Amino acid sequence: MTLREAVAKRLDEVIEQHQITPYKLAQKSGIAQSSISDIRSQKCKTLSVQVIYEILDSLEMGLDDFFVNPLFKRENITE
């Protein structure tokens, strides 16, 4: 899987775990709903850690909570 796919899958997991809609997440984080949608649909060509940080911070999660996940193991990323 590509890194873009892994980020999209992990963000979907986080949204589900927190039982929040992408719309509410956008409101809470200050990140445009279209940007969240682009990440989830893998249309985002470049993605800054700052954007991920702001999304996670609004959910009181750290970057380690997001990236320490089997999806991000080296052997799982083909890109």
TORTI-959391 format. One line per field, with one value per atom (N, C-alpha, C): residue in three letters; chain; x, y, z; residue number from 0. Coordinates in steps of 0.05 Angstrom, whole numbers, plus 5000, padded with zeros to 4 digits. Layout:
REM residues N
residu	(ALA, ...)
chaine	(A, ...)
xx	(X, ...)
yy	(Y, ...)
zz	(Z, ...)
num	(NUM, ...)
This chain:
REM residues 79
residu	(MET, MET, MET, THR, THR, THR, LEU, LEU, LEU, ARG, ARG, ARG, GLU, GLU, GLU, ALA, ALA, ALA, VAL, VAL, VAL, ALA, ALA, ALA, LYS, LYS, LYS, ARG, ARG, ARG, LEU, LEU, LEU, ASP, ASP, ASP, GLU, GLU, GLU, VAL, VAL, VAL, ILE, ILE, ILE, GLU, GLU, GLU, GLN, GLN, GLN, HIS, HIS, HIS, GLN, GLN, GLN, ILE, ILE, ILE, THR, THR, THR, PRO, PRO, PRO, TYR, TYR, TYR, LYS, LYS, LYS, LEU, LEU, LEU, ALA, ALA, ALA, GLN, GLN, GLN, LYS, LYS, LYS, SER, SER, SER, GLY, GLY, GLY, ILE, ILE, ILE, ALA, ALA, ALA, GLN, GLN, GLN, SER, SER, SER, SER, SER, SER, ILE, ILE, ILE, SER, SER, SER, ASP, ASP, ASP, ILE, ILE, ILE, ARG, ARG, ARG, SER, SER, SER, GLN, GLN, GLN, LYS, LYS, LYS, CYS, CYS, CYS, LYS, LYS, LYS, THR, THR, THR, LEU, LEU, LEU, SER, SER, SER, VAL, VAL, VAL, GLN, GLN, GLN, VAL, VAL, VAL, ILE, ILE, ILE, TYR, TYR, TYR, GLU, GLU, GLU, ILE, ILE, ILE, LEU, LEU, LEU, ASP, ASP, ASP, SER, SER, SER, LEU, LEU, LEU, GLU, GLU, GLU, MET, MET, MET, GLY, GLY, GLY, LEU, LEU, LEU, ASP, ASP, ASP, ASP, ASP, ASP, PHE, PHE, PHE, PHE, PHE, PHE, VAL, VAL, VAL, ASN, ASN, ASN, PRO, PRO, PRO, LEU, LEU, LEU, PHE, PHE, PHE, LYS, LYS, LYS, ARG, ARG, ARG, GLU, GLU, GLU, ASN, ASN, ASN, ILE, ILE, ILE, THR, THR, THR, GLU, GLU, GLU)
chaine	(A, A, A, A, A, A, A, A, A, A, A, A, A, A, A, A, A, A, A, A, A, A, A, A, A, A, A, A, A, A, A, A, A, A, A, A, A, A, A, A, A, A, A, A, A, A, A, A, A, A, A, A, A, A, A, A, A, A, A, A, A, A, A, A, A, A, A, A, A, A, A, A, A, A, A, A, A, A, A, A, A, A, A, A, A, A, A, A, A, A, A, A, A, A, A, A, A, A, A, A, A, A, A, A, A, A, A, A, A, A, A, A, A, A, A, A, A, A, A, A, A, A, A, A, A, A, A, A, A, A, A, A, A, A, A, A, A, A, A, A, A, A, A, A, A, A, A, A, A, A, A, A, A, A, A, A, A, A, A, A, A, A, A, A, A, A, A, A, A, A, A, A, A, A, A, A, A, A, A, A, A, A, A, A, A, A, A, A, A, A, A, A, A, A, A, A, A, A, A, A, A, A, A, A, A, A, A, A, A, A, A, A, A, A, A, A, A, A, A, A, A, A, A, A, A, A, A, A, A, A, A, A, A, A, A, A, A)
xx	(5017, 5000, 5018, 5008, 5023, 5020, 5037, 5035, 5009, 5001, 4976, 4952, 4953, 4931, 4931, 4955, 4957, 4947, 4953, 4943, 4913, 4902, 4873, 4859, 4870, 4858, 4859, 4882, 4885, 4867, 4863, 4845, 4816, 4809, 4782, 4779, 4800, 4798, 4794, 4809, 4808, 4780, 4769, 4742, 4722, 4725, 4706, 4710, 4735, 4740, 4729, 4730, 4721, 4691, 4679, 4651, 4644, 4659, 4656, 4652, 4637, 4633, 4656, 4663, 4683, 4676, 4650, 4641, 4648, 4642, 4647, 4678, 4692, 4721, 4733, 4722, 4731, 4725, 4701, 4694, 4713, 4718, 4734, 4763, 4774, 4802, 4809, 4790, 4796, 4807, 4808, 4817, 4793, 4794, 4771, 4761, 4735, 4723, 4732, 4736, 4746, 4774, 4791, 4818, 4816, 4799, 4795, 4785, 4766, 4755, 4777, 4794, 4816, 4836, 4841, 4859, 4847, 4821, 4807, 4804, 4801, 4797, 4823, 4845, 4872, 4877, 4862, 4866, 4887, 4895, 4914, 4942, 4954, 4980, 5003, 5000, 5020, 5004, 5016, 5003, 5024, 5019, 5038, 5032, 5052, 5049, 5033, 5035, 5020, 4990, 4981, 4952, 4944, 4959, 4953, 4953, 4973, 4976, 4950, 4941, 4918, 4893, 4890, 4867, 4868, 4892, 4895, 4892, 4904, 4903, 4874, 4857, 4829, 4815, 4826, 4816, 4832, 4850, 4868, 4884, 4894, 4912, 4939, 4960, 4986, 4994, 5015, 5024, 5032, 5043, 5050, 5026, 5003, 4979, 4969, 4975, 4967, 4986, 5012, 5031, 5042, 5039, 5047, 5024, 5025, 5003, 5015, 5006, 5017, 5015, 4996, 4994, 5020, 5034, 5058, 5084, 5083, 5108, 5121, 5147, 5162, 5154, 5150, 5144, 5116, 5099, 5072, 5070, 5090, 5090, 5106, 5093, 5107, 5117, 5110, 5117, 5145)
yy	(4977, 5000, 5025, 5046, 5071, 5085, 5104, 5120, 5136, 5146, 5160, 5142, 5117, 5098, 5093, 5090, 5084, 5108, 5132, 5156, 5157, 5152, 5152, 5131, 5107, 5086, 5093, 5103, 5109, 5132, 5152, 5174, 5163, 5145, 5133, 5118, 5104, 5090, 5110, 5132, 5152, 5165, 5171, 5182, 5163, 5138, 5117, 5114, 5113, 5109, 5132, 5156, 5179, 5185, 5169, 5172, 5201, 5211, 5239, 5239, 5257, 5259, 5276, 5272, 5289, 5319, 5325, 5353, 5364, 5349, 5358, 5359, 5341, 5341, 5367, 5374, 5398, 5423, 5424, 5446, 5447, 5425, 5423, 5430, 5420, 5423, 5449, 5461, 5484, 5477, 5452, 5443, 5441, 5451, 5450, 5422, 5419, 5393, 5381, 5398, 5388, 5377, 5388, 5377, 5350, 5347, 5322, 5301, 5309, 5291, 5283, 5302, 5296, 5276, 5279, 5260, 5232, 5231, 5205, 5191, 5207, 5195, 5193, 5199, 5197, 5216, 5238, 5257, 5278, 5279, 5298, 5290, 5306, 5298, 5303, 5324, 5330, 5334, 5326, 5328, 5335, 5357, 5366, 5352, 5349, 5338, 5358, 5384, 5404, 5399, 5392, 5387, 5363, 5342, 5318, 5325, 5341, 5349, 5364, 5383, 5399, 5382, 5363, 5345, 5329, 5317, 5300, 5316, 5340, 5357, 5363, 5367, 5372, 5348, 5325, 5300, 5292, 5310, 5305, 5280, 5276, 5254, 5266, 5251, 5259, 5245, 5255, 5243, 5214, 5208, 5180, 5162, 5173, 5157, 5150, 5167, 5163, 5144, 5150, 5136, 5110, 5106, 5080, 5061, 5049, 5033, 5014, 4989, 4970, 4980, 4997, 5008, 5021, 5033, 5049, 5033, 5007, 4992, 4992, 4994, 4996, 4975, 4951, 4929, 4932, 4949, 4952, 4975, 4992, 5015, 5009, 5011, 5004, 5029, 5052, 5077, 5086)
zz	(5000, 5000, 5000, 4988, 4988, 5014, 5019, 5043, 5043, 5020, 5018, 5026, 5017, 5025, 5055, 5066, 5095, 5111, 5103, 5118, 5115, 5092, 5088, 5105, 5105, 5121, 5151, 5160, 5188, 5196, 5179, 5185, 5187, 5170, 5172, 5198, 5207, 5233, 5255, 5255, 5276, 5277, 5253, 5252, 5264, 5257, 5268, 5298, 5307, 5336, 5352, 5342, 5356, 5351, 5335, 5328, 5321, 5302, 5293, 5263, 5253, 5224, 5213, 5187, 5175, 5177, 5175, 5178, 5206, 5226, 5254, 5258, 5247, 5249, 5236, 5213, 5200, 5218, 5229, 5247, 5271, 5282, 5307, 5302, 5279, 5274, 5259, 5246, 5230, 5202, 5196, 5170, 5152, 5128, 5110, 5105, 5105, 5100, 5074, 5054, 5028, 5030, 5048, 5052, 5066, 5085, 5099, 5079, 5062, 5042, 5022, 5014, 4996, 5008, 5033, 5047, 5047, 5054, 5057, 5030, 5008, 4982, 4966, 4980, 4969, 4945, 4944, 4923, 4930, 4955, 4964, 4955, 4938, 4927, 4947, 4962, 4983, 5009, 5030, 5056, 5077, 5091, 5111, 5138, 5153, 5180, 5197, 5190, 5205, 5203, 5179, 5175, 5192, 5191, 5207, 5237, 5245, 5273, 5281, 5265, 5272, 5274, 5256, 5258, 5284, 5289, 5313, 5339, 5339, 5363, 5370, 5351, 5357, 5369, 5366, 5378, 5403, 5411, 5434, 5430, 5405, 5398, 5390, 5394, 5386, 5359, 5347, 5323, 5327, 5351, 5357, 5358, 5368, 5368, 5340, 5321, 5294, 5279, 5281, 5264, 5276, 5302, 5314, 5309, 5285, 5276, 5255, 5254, 5234, 5205, 5199, 5172, 5163, 5182, 5175, 5178, 5182, 5183, 5155, 5155, 5131, 5110, 5119, 5100, 5088, 5100, 5089, 5069, 5068, 5050, 5025, 5002, 4977, 4962, 4971, 4957, 4965)
num	(0, 0, 0, 1, 1, 1, 2, 2, 2, 3, 3, 3, 4, 4, 4, 5, 5, 5, 6, 6, 6, 7, 7, 7, 8, 8, 8, 9, 9, 9, 10, 10, 10, 11, 11, 11, 12, 12, 12, 13, 13, 13, 14, 14, 14, 15, 15, 15, 16, 16, 16, 17, 17, 17, 18, 18, 18, 19, 19, 19, 20, 20, 20, 21, 21, 21, 22, 22, 22, 23, 23, 23, 24, 24, 24, 25, 25, 25, 26, 26, 26, 27, 27, 27, 28, 28, 28, 29, 29, 29, 30, 30, 30, 31, 31, 31, 32, 32, 32, 33, 33, 33, 34, 34, 34, 35, 35, 35, 36, 36, 36, 37, 37, 37, 38, 38, 38, 39, 39, 39, 40, 40, 40, 41, 41, 41, 42, 42, 42, 43, 43, 43, 44, 44, 44, 45, 45, 45, 46, 46, 46, 47, 47, 47, 48, 48, 48, 49, 49, 49, 50, 50, 50, 51, 51, 51, 52, 52, 52, 53, 53, 53, 54, 54, 54, 55, 55, 55, 56, 56, 56, 57, 57, 57, 58, 58, 58, 59, 59, 59, 60, 60, 60, 61, 61, 61, 62, 62, 62, 63, 63, 63, 64, 64, 64, 65, 65, 65, 66, 66, 66, 67, 67, 67, 68, 68, 68, 69, 69, 69, 70, 70, 70, 71, 71, 71, 72, 72, 72, 73, 73, 73, 74, 74, 74, 75, 75, 75, 76, 76, 76, 77, 77, 77, 78, 78, 78)
